[in-house]
Amino acid sequence: QVQLVESGGGLVQAGESLRLSCAASGSFFNLYAVGWYRQTPGKQRDLVAFISSGGNTNYADSVKGRFTISRDNAKNTVSLHMNSLIPEDTAVYYCTAWAPSVGNYWGQGTQVTVSS
């Protein structure tokens, strides 16, 4: 069992930066792939960035070059550094942890709002 708690969301202007953090409790965090998804009202939850247990990363095309995902297995945390934010980045951002045979765990979400 893994519990995830996000923090760091807020209201910023276009062009500014934000850093989201996700703190995980539970065992064997280092064995999970972890990542961030985002969702706007009426739409599906979409992948933003993912980092494997081995440190390989994957990004949505819309955030490549602007967002950076990282993990600290010693602290059981995963972060998302978001630069050059645009209004289209406005969404609720969810932290997730995934492992074979257990599927996904999700956080409660944190709102990011980018004003133009």
N, C-alpha and C positions, 0 to 999 in steps of 0.2 A: 504494500500500500504506500502511495506517495501523495502527500498533500502539497499543493502549490499555491503560493500567495504572491500576486503581482503588486508592484508599486511603481511610482514614477510618472504616471500619466498626468495630463493637465492640458491647459489651454496655452497655445503659443501662436506666434505670427508666422506666416510663410517665410521660409528661409532660415528659421531658427532650428535649434536642436533640442532633443530630449533623450533621456536615457531611461529605459524601462528595466526593472529588475524583477527577478522571480526567485523566491526562496523556496527550496524544497525540503520537506521533512520526510523521513523514512529511510529505508536501507537501500544500499546499492545504487545510489544516484548515478555513480560513474558508469553504470552498465546501461543506462537509459539514453536513447536519443532524445534531445530536448529541442524545443523550438517555440516559435510565435506564430499565431494566426491572428487574423483580424476579421471583423464583421461589422457591416452597416445594416441598418434596419431593412428588413425585407429581402436581404441577400444572404447567400451562403457564406460560411466561414472559410476564408481563403488563407493558404499558406503565405507567410511573409518570409520567414527564414528558419532554417533547421540546422542543427549541428549534431553529428553522430557521436557515439561514445568514443570513437577514435579521433574526433576533432574535425572530420570533414564537414564542410558547410554547403548549404544550398540556399539560394535566394530566389524570390519571385523577380521576374524581369523588371517589374515596376519599381523595385527598390535597390536593384544592383547599383553599386557605386555610391549609394547614399546611406545604406544601413549596414551595420556590422553586428553579427552575433558572436557571443563569446560565452564560455562556461568556466567555472572555477569549481572543480570537483572537491577540493579541500573544504570549500565553504558551502557546497551544495547550492550554488546559484548559477543562473543563466541571465545574461544581460543582452539588451538590444540597444545599440547606439544608433540613433536616428538623426541624420544631418540633412540639411537642405529640405526641410519639411515643406510639403505642398498641401493645399486644402484637400486633395484627393486621398491623403493619408489619414484623414479623420475617420475614426472607427473605434470600436472597442477591441482592445488587444488582449489576446488570451495566451497564456503560457501553457505548454503541453509537454508531457513526458511520455515516451513510448518505449515499449520493449516487447519482443516476441512473446506470445502466449499470454500477455496481460493486457495488451492493447494500450489505449490512451488514458492518461489522467489529465484533468484540466483544472486550471485556476478559475477564479471567479470573474476575471476580466478587469481591465483598467481602461478608462476613457481617454482617448487622445483627440483633441480638437485643434485643428490648424485653421486659423483665420487668414483671410486674404488681405 
